[in-house]
Amino acid sequence: MNKQNKKPRSDEMYKAILTLKDVDECKKFFDDLCTVTELQAMEQRYQVAVYLSQGMIYNEILEKTGASSATISRVNRSLQYGADGYAIVFGRLGITAEKKPETEE
């Protein structure tokens, strides 16, 4: 069971996010909602997800983002087995996943 399904969640905040009209409004809302550390962590995880979807290896991602191997692994697990949130966003932004080369048999 996914951990977010263990505790009921309110739709109010997510509806509030959907009312934001541009990046500037979004930044203002998240600046009020989150601490600097929380925002940095979310931005880092998002960048890790982009790099992973582009086929970048862990060491390169660590060098570019400073993310720990545990964070990179956690994001990779979300990409592979999560709720497909990253896939939805990447599709809408035109971020395409690199195709892994097929091994010859």
N, C-alpha and C positions, 0 to 999 in steps of 0.2 A: 504494500500500500504506500502510495506517495505521501510524504510527510505533510504536505499542505492539505490533504484530505482528512487528516486526523482531527483537525480543529475547524469548526465552521468559520468561514470567511465572509466578510461583508463586501458587497459589491459597490458600496458608496465611493470608496477611494478610486476604484478603477473607472467608475463612471465620471468622476471628477477629472481624471487624466484625459479621458476621451473628449472633454470640453475644450481642452487647450488647442489653440489655433496654429501655433508655430513654435519653432525651436526656442525662441526667446521666452515665450510664456512658459514653456516646459521647464526651462532652466530656472526661472523664477519660482515656479511651484516646487520643484525638487530641492532648490536651495532652502526654501522654508520648511519643507518636509523632512529632509535628511541632514545629517551631520556631514561635514567635509569628508570625513573618513568613510562614511557609508557611500557617498557619491563616488569617491575614488575607487572603492572596491567594486561597485556596480559597473563603472566605466571600464575598469580593468578586466572584469569578467566578460563584458561584451566584446572588448578588443581581442581577448583570448579566443572567444568563440569565432570571431571573424577569421583570425589567423588559422585556427584549426580547420575551419570549413574550406580554407584555401590550400590545405594540405601541408601547412608548415609544421615542422617537428618541434617537440617539447623544448629542446635546448635553444632553438631560435626564438621561440615565443618567450621563454624565460629571459633571454637577452634583451628582446625588444620591449617587454612589458614590466619586467621585474616580478612577475607573478611566480608564486611558489609552484613546485611540481604538484603539490596537493590541489591547489586551485586549478591548475591546468587540467588535471585528471578529473576533478569534479565537474568542470565545464564540459569536458569531453563526454563524460557520462550523461550529462544533460542533453548534449547534442545527439547521442546515440539512443538513449532510453527515456528521455524526458517527455514533456507534453507537447513537443513540436513548436513551442513558442519561438525559438530561434528561427526555425524553418519558415514560419509565417512571415516574420520580419525580414529575413534575408530575401525571401521571394518578392516581397513588395518593394524592397530597396534595390533589387537586381543584383544582389550578392550571390554569386553562384559557387557552389561547392565544387572543388576540384575532384575530378574523377580519379579514383585510385586505379593504377594500372593493374590489369588482370594478369595473374601469374600463368605462365605457360605450363602445360602438363605434358 
